[in-house]
Amino acid sequence: MLYRKHPRTGAEISVIGFGTSYIGQAGEKAIEEAAVYAIEHGVNYFDLASADADPFVPFGRAFAGCRDKIHFQMHFGANYETGKYGWTGDLEVIKRSIDWQLKSLQTHYIDFGFIHCLDTHEDVDNYLKSGALEYIRQLQQQGVVRHIGMSSHTPEVANRVLDMGVLDMLMFSINPGYDYKQGTYGIGSVDERMSLYRRCEKEGVGISVMKSFSGGQLLDASTSPFKQALTKNQCIQYALDKPGVLTILPGVRSKQDMAELLQYFEATPEEKDYSILGTFAPQDASGVCVYCNHCQPCPMGLDVGLINKYYDLALAGDTMARDHYAKLEKKASDCVQCGHCNGRCPFKVDQMARMEQIKAYFGE
């Protein structure tokens, strides 16, 4: 397992987490087995927006004795009173649901208390009017909620809540389809979505990724918006390369599903390479570095993707990006303008020109 440190909390978070949308269909024994298997293999981040109530009690058993090693996302707005998932903005229902979830999980605290699924400005207004956010903040003052997060599919709405200064985590839908405006949740332009990811990294807000496979659509040529199937490894790598991303939360249905996801760590760079997306990218994505490093290896040893990433973050106002850039062994000034990267870039980025811009920006 690989881990990424949350820039604000210092928590080491597994880059592959456990999404619970489908696990309730497996039955209690299989749910517990899948959770135990995940923990044994280093998974320590669990999203609890399940499609039904079934996972909570077996999860509580699975986490007994290791709760301090696990991070939960618990959603203030997910309601399980009927046994199935329901969305609610009613504060009293939210309180009952959270109490039930805590008891079922045999825990007294929530690592990340999430403002649940706000996709429109009306959603935000109603959530604030209901007192739900104030309730989360009260629980944070009491130590029941350690940190506050939010789930959304809409960059504009996510930015509005980021402006409030309450978030430490954002759960956002990131995959090539949505980033290229394909699919139900392909909301916002390429630039708008990338700006959101960069803002999160700049401000130390971690991103947990939902819908990394677009509900499985990207894995099947017949349902993919690109008319060509991508693999799980390609989708995982794509999301992990985005600024701010700490963990991917694919929906897990069984222990076997988790085992398949963990094969990512055994995959070759070629199996993770998503540069085929360059043939699908819309016009407004052409010439935009996505940090895929398909241009590697650089004859001079430059990490072209990372150099571009620190430059873009610095332009977005991330003061730490300049420090990170300064610590690179090879910088833009080491570029000899051989053109190797330009010839290999599937997104048609003029990296030679970029290296000159970056060199000038950082005053090399």
C-alpha positions as MATLAB code, in Angstrom:
seq = 'MLYRKHPRTGAEISVIGFGTSYIGQAGEKAIEEAAVYAIEHGVNYFDLASADADPFVPFGRAFAGCRDKIHFQMHFGANYETGKYGWTGDLEVIKRSIDWQLKSLQTHYIDFGFIHCLDTHEDVDNYLKSGALEYIRQLQQQGVVRHIGMSSHTPEVANRVLDMGVLDMLMFSINPGYDYKQGTYGIGSVDERMSLYRRCEKEGVGISVMKSFSGGQLLDASTSPFKQALTKNQCIQYALDKPGVLTILPGVRSKQDMAELLQYFEATPEEKDYSILGTFAPQDASGVCVYCNHCQPCPMGLDVGLINKYYDLALAGDTMARDHYAKLEKKASDCVQCGHCNGRCPFKVDQMARMEQIKAYFGE';
ca = [
       0.000    0.000    0.000;
       1.053    3.556   -0.648;
       0.012    6.427    1.610;
      -0.348   10.158    1.144;
      -0.124   12.572    4.055;
      -3.037   14.918    4.596;
      -1.420   18.370    4.473;
      -3.449   19.717    7.394;
      -4.040   16.743    9.674;
      -0.823   14.827    9.038;
      -2.823   11.604    8.696;
      -1.315    8.973    6.396;
      -4.150    7.950    4.069;
      -4.098    4.900    1.797;
      -4.248    5.888   -1.874;
      -6.858    3.191   -2.431;
      -9.754    3.329   -0.030;
     -13.022    1.440    0.370;
     -16.205    2.734   -1.250;
     -19.319    1.137    0.215;
     -21.971    1.818   -2.426;
     -22.414   -1.851   -3.348;
     -21.005   -3.888   -0.453;
     -24.397   -4.183    1.281;
     -25.477   -6.699   -1.364;
     -22.826   -9.177   -0.221;
     -24.366  -10.249    3.098;
     -22.982   -9.698    6.609;
     -20.293  -12.375    6.580;
     -18.886  -11.296    3.201;
     -19.035   -7.615    4.196;
     -16.952   -8.288    7.298;
     -14.511  -10.472    5.334;
     -14.009   -7.741    2.717;
     -13.389   -5.083    5.379;
     -10.928   -7.287    7.303;
      -9.117   -8.173    4.075;
      -8.833   -4.485    3.157;
      -7.437   -3.563    6.572;
      -4.938   -6.442    6.472;
      -3.679   -5.106    3.137;
      -3.195   -1.559    4.363;
      -6.476    0.112    3.372;
      -7.293    2.633    6.088;
      -9.827    5.022    4.523;
     -13.510    4.070    4.354;
     -16.394    6.058    2.891;
     -19.688    5.281    4.606;
     -22.218    6.616    2.088;
     -23.570    3.119    1.531;
     -26.580    2.208   -0.573;
     -28.145    0.547    2.458;
     -27.748    0.015    6.202;
     -26.287   -3.508    6.001;
     -22.539   -2.696    6.136;
     -22.481   -0.735    9.401;
     -22.769   -3.543   11.975;
     -20.284   -5.926   10.282;
     -17.929   -2.985    9.747;
     -18.140   -2.315   13.474;
     -16.968   -5.861   14.148;
     -14.214   -5.640   11.530;
     -12.831   -2.412   13.003;
     -12.880   -3.589   16.620;
      -9.364   -3.336   18.024;
      -7.987   -1.201   15.187;
     -10.297    1.826   15.156;
      -7.386    4.194   15.766;
      -5.809    3.059   12.483;
      -8.945    3.721   10.388;
     -10.337    6.926    8.892;
     -14.102    7.215    8.321;
     -16.013    9.582    6.071;
     -19.467    9.769    7.665;
     -22.150   11.714    5.819;
     -24.490   14.154    7.567;
     -27.467   13.802    5.266;
     -27.340   10.087    4.483;
     -30.345    8.479    6.166;
     -30.810    4.741    6.811;
     -34.049    4.667    8.818;
     -35.783    2.511    6.182;
     -32.786    0.201    5.802;
     -31.956    1.779    2.444;
     -30.058    4.959    1.680;
     -32.054    8.142    1.614;
     -30.982   11.782    1.387;
     -32.268   14.098    4.094;
     -31.820   17.728    5.058;
     -33.927   17.392    8.190;
     -31.662   18.137   11.164;
     -33.451   15.808   13.597;
     -33.287   12.931   11.116;
     -29.598   13.671   10.531;
     -28.957   13.522   14.280;
     -30.755   10.170   14.621;
     -28.918    8.754   11.626;
     -25.493    9.807   12.917;
     -26.243    8.382   16.389;
     -27.282    5.083   14.816;
     -24.185    4.947   12.600;
     -21.851    5.604   15.531;
     -23.481    2.876   17.642;
     -23.463    0.369   14.774;
     -19.786    1.062   14.072;
     -18.942    0.819   17.785;
     -17.131    4.130   17.751;
     -17.519    7.438   19.542;
     -15.910    9.724   16.978;
     -15.920   10.568   13.278;
     -12.664   11.283   11.455;
     -14.306   13.304    8.684;
     -17.857   14.522    9.142;
     -19.171   15.233    5.646;
     -21.636   17.821    4.453;
     -23.474   15.412    2.206;
     -23.979   15.746   -1.535;
     -24.443   19.451   -2.265;
     -24.637   19.944   -6.024;
     -26.566   23.207   -6.372;
     -26.558   26.565   -4.637;
     -30.069   25.762   -3.412;
     -28.646   22.639   -1.737;
     -26.120   24.817    0.089;
     -28.754   27.361    1.137;
     -31.054   24.648    2.477;
     -28.226   22.899    4.318;
     -27.247   26.122    6.041;
     -30.866   26.994    6.906;
     -31.479   23.556    8.408;
     -28.669   24.006   10.909;
     -26.899   20.853    9.700;
     -23.536   22.549    9.177;
     -23.756   24.237   12.555;
     -24.477   20.824   14.089;
     -21.332   19.364   12.497;
     -19.317   22.283   13.840;
     -20.750   21.786   17.319;
     -19.720   18.128   17.210;
     -16.283   19.227   16.051;
     -15.962   21.485   19.105;
     -16.953   18.511   21.270;
     -14.348   16.262   19.630;
     -16.920   13.909   18.096;
     -16.081   15.140   14.584;
     -12.350   15.522   14.036;
     -12.466   17.229   10.630;
     -15.118   18.498    8.205;
     -15.529   17.467    4.583;
     -18.083   17.784    1.815;
     -19.190   15.718   -1.169;
     -20.178   17.382   -4.435;
     -20.106   16.935   -8.204;
     -20.173   20.662   -9.031;
     -17.010   22.800   -9.088;
     -18.886   26.075   -8.568;
     -20.646   24.731   -5.476;
     -17.473   23.161   -4.120;
     -15.695   26.499   -4.477;
     -18.499   28.284   -2.633;
     -18.144   26.009    0.384;
     -14.344   26.185    0.209;
     -14.787   29.971    0.500;
     -16.396   29.379    3.919;
     -13.099   28.001    5.208;
     -14.615   24.983    6.975;
     -13.379   22.110    4.811;
     -10.425   19.796    5.338;
     -11.604   17.235    2.770;
     -13.573   17.288   -0.459;
     -15.129   14.195   -2.003;
     -15.371   14.871   -5.715;
     -16.118   12.846   -8.843;
     -12.925   12.607  -10.890;
     -12.486   10.514  -14.004;
     -11.549   11.218  -17.645;
     -15.173   11.242  -18.766;
     -16.315   13.870  -16.292;
     -13.165   15.957  -16.678;
     -13.804   16.013  -20.428;
     -17.477   16.926  -19.977;
     -18.801   13.452  -20.750;
     -21.523   11.919  -18.558;
     -24.131   13.043  -16.048;
     -21.608   14.539  -13.643;
     -19.289   16.031  -16.248;
     -19.976   19.472  -14.789;
     -17.681   22.407  -15.479;
     -15.022   23.075  -18.083;
     -11.639   21.369  -18.183;
     -10.030   24.502  -16.741;
     -12.687   24.937  -14.055;
     -12.265   21.398  -12.791;
      -8.472   21.520  -12.839;
      -8.580   24.876  -11.029;
     -10.645   23.258   -8.273;
      -8.103   20.456   -7.825;
      -5.252   22.971   -7.712;
      -7.122   25.120   -5.210;
      -7.571   22.146   -2.906;
      -3.866   21.353   -3.045;
      -2.970   25.012   -2.491;
      -5.228   25.287    0.572;
      -4.346   21.894    2.057;
      -7.792   20.403    1.460;
      -7.483   16.719    0.596;
      -9.572   15.178   -2.172;
     -11.148   11.754   -1.916;
     -12.327   10.538   -5.305;
     -15.730    9.052   -6.014;
     -16.915    7.612   -9.314;
     -13.372    7.001  -10.556;
     -14.745    4.450  -13.060;
     -17.906    6.489  -13.795;
     -20.046    3.746  -12.284;
     -18.236    1.178  -14.430;
     -19.095    2.933  -17.693;
     -15.468    3.689  -18.533;
     -14.533    0.008  -18.211;
     -16.805   -1.123  -21.040;
     -16.415    0.019  -24.643;
     -20.172   -0.187  -25.175;
     -20.876    2.333  -22.389;
     -17.702    4.422  -22.419;
     -18.217    7.954  -23.807;
     -14.922    7.404  -25.648;
     -16.208    4.196  -27.347;
     -13.140    2.463  -25.958;
     -12.715    0.744  -22.610;
     -10.212    1.957  -20.061;
      -8.852   -0.291  -17.332;
      -9.216    0.170  -13.584;
      -5.488    0.777  -13.322;
      -5.637    3.565  -15.918;
      -8.559    5.242  -14.146;
      -6.899    4.962  -10.731;
      -3.641    6.440  -12.026;
      -5.506    9.221  -13.816;
      -7.220   10.312  -10.592;
      -4.103    9.947   -8.441;
      -2.211   12.265  -10.790;
      -4.604   15.131  -10.117;
      -3.512   17.860   -7.653;
      -4.925   17.504   -4.164;
      -5.991   13.872   -4.502;
      -5.189   11.680   -1.505;
      -7.310    8.580   -2.056;
      -9.559    6.816   -4.561;
     -12.785    5.227   -3.271;
     -14.038    2.657   -5.793;
     -17.231    0.825   -4.930;
     -16.336   -2.583   -3.483;
     -18.751   -5.517   -3.689;
     -16.603   -8.283   -2.204;
     -13.176   -9.311   -0.971;
     -12.379  -10.296   -4.553;
     -13.170   -6.766   -5.738;
     -10.712   -5.368   -3.211;
      -8.078   -7.897   -4.254;
      -8.483   -6.795   -7.876;
      -8.127   -3.124   -6.936;
      -4.943   -3.849   -4.988;
      -3.398   -5.343   -8.123;
      -2.807   -1.713   -9.063;
       0.360   -1.890   -6.969;
       1.665   -4.773   -9.076;
       0.814   -3.149  -12.406;
       3.559   -1.952  -14.729;
       3.851    1.703  -15.772;
       2.587    0.647  -19.203;
      -0.551   -0.873  -17.639;
      -1.215    2.371  -15.762;
      -0.501    4.615  -18.752;
      -3.635    6.548  -19.743;
      -2.077    8.557  -22.557;
      -4.632    7.052  -24.959;
      -6.869    9.819  -23.592;
      -4.958   12.248  -25.764;
      -6.939   10.941  -28.727;
     -10.225   11.642  -26.909;
      -9.452   15.026  -25.383;
     -11.747   17.893  -26.408;
     -10.347   20.973  -28.075;
     -10.138   22.960  -24.837;
      -7.991   20.214  -23.282;
      -5.460   20.147  -26.096;
      -2.162   21.652  -25.010;
      -2.909   21.158  -21.299;
      -0.394   19.088  -19.330;
      -2.199   16.462  -17.239;
       1.045   15.271  -15.565;
       0.750   11.778  -17.056;
       4.520   11.605  -17.749;
       3.952    9.708  -20.977;
       6.765   11.895  -22.292;
       9.246   10.048  -20.065;
      12.049    9.190  -20.015;
      13.635   12.595  -20.426;
      17.218   12.266  -21.733;
      18.306   14.841  -19.131;
      16.390   13.222  -16.283;
      13.692   15.877  -15.815;
      10.428   14.813  -14.199;
       8.408   16.790  -16.737;
       5.019   16.092  -15.174;
       6.107   17.167  -11.690;
       7.817   20.313  -12.986;
       4.589   21.263  -14.782;
       2.523   20.462  -11.695;
       4.557   22.679   -9.370;
       4.480   25.486  -11.950;
       0.691   25.292  -12.330;
       0.237   25.198   -8.560;
       2.554   28.169   -8.102;
       0.547   30.117  -10.673;
      -2.580   29.233   -8.678;
      -1.018   30.824   -5.596;
       0.348   27.763   -3.808;
       3.388   29.144   -1.954;
       4.604   25.660   -1.040;
       4.858   24.733   -4.722;
       7.839   27.061   -5.159;
       9.623   25.334   -2.277;
       8.861   21.903   -3.719;
      10.155   23.010   -7.093;
      13.365   24.341   -5.553;
      14.083   20.913   -4.072;
      13.917   19.124   -7.433;
      17.228   17.684   -8.512;
      16.529   18.584  -12.142;
      14.697   21.780  -13.045;
      13.381   23.455  -16.185;
      16.754   25.143  -16.670;
      18.268   21.689  -17.269;
      16.127   21.238  -20.393;
      18.268   21.087  -23.558;
      15.289   21.582  -25.903;
      15.763   18.198  -27.572;
      12.039   17.883  -28.301;
      11.728   14.285  -27.056;
       8.821   15.221  -24.763;
       7.016   17.193  -27.466;
       7.131   14.231  -29.804;
       5.667   11.860  -27.203;
       3.022   14.088  -25.584;
      -0.458   12.733  -26.449;
      -2.043   16.018  -25.343;
       0.006   18.109  -27.786;
       1.691   20.192  -25.073;
       4.672   22.222  -26.248;
       6.864   21.214  -23.338;
       9.948   22.904  -24.765;
       8.146   26.249  -24.623;
       6.757   25.374  -21.197;
      10.239   24.704  -19.843;
      11.329   28.162  -20.990;
       8.284   29.721  -19.313;
       8.872   27.778  -16.113;
      12.553   28.649  -16.049;
      11.710   32.346  -16.378;
       8.943   32.157  -13.772;
      11.171   30.620  -11.112;
      14.029   32.953  -12.001;
      16.567   30.325  -13.002;
];
